[in-house]
Amino acid sequence: MNEFKPFEQPSKTKVAIVAGGRVEAVPLDLDVYVGVDAGCLFLLEQGLELSLAVGDFDSVEPEEFQSIQSAAHELRTSVAEKNDTDLELAIKEVLAGWPQAEILIFGAFGGRLDHHLASVFLPSDPEIAPFMSQLCLMDQQNYLCYRPAGRHTILPIAGYTYVAFMPVEGASIQIEGAKYPLNQTNYFKKAIYGSNEFINQPITLTLDRGYALIIYSKDGK
């Protein structure tokens, strides 16, 4: 069975956005690296080029901000009191510069729960929603992506044991080809349909409205 590889269209710009949460590592072969607030420091520590730095930088020391300011090719500062999170601002900046980009986001999980949930539900922002299929969020155990209303083929990602589906905005979904299918014969309403698995074939996901979170995961060591 063919396995899904992130950024499987090489012609598109590949962007890493590193936020201020827990980050273990990022790929070293992407085209653009963007830091969000303290996430900039991680990129600098790894010796990666800081193409863009975004944030109010309230979580870094003055001398650290000076280092970010010196290293960043472009700097976008924001005030602390605003409608968007710093991550949302960074995504919008990336999409303004690279509207077709495939965006892999690190450091979005952990930390404050409100920031964590804002990251999980990024497509609830109407400016980000049209680009939801271009976004992926990742940490050591989880890989999160989005699909809008419609019918989608979902392929496995190497190394991840489980896949879960979370319909949003009142959507009803069907899951076919999985270990645990969900269709008209066995449908039940739930906030998230977790701990599903691939069975040597793609999964077909259908949703009638809104969008769905697709969460690949594996057990921690």
Summary of the structure (lengths in Angstrom):
residues: 221
radius of gyration: 18.0
end to end distance: 26.5
largest distance: 61.4
contacts: 688
relative contact order: 0.16
helix: 21%
strand: 33%
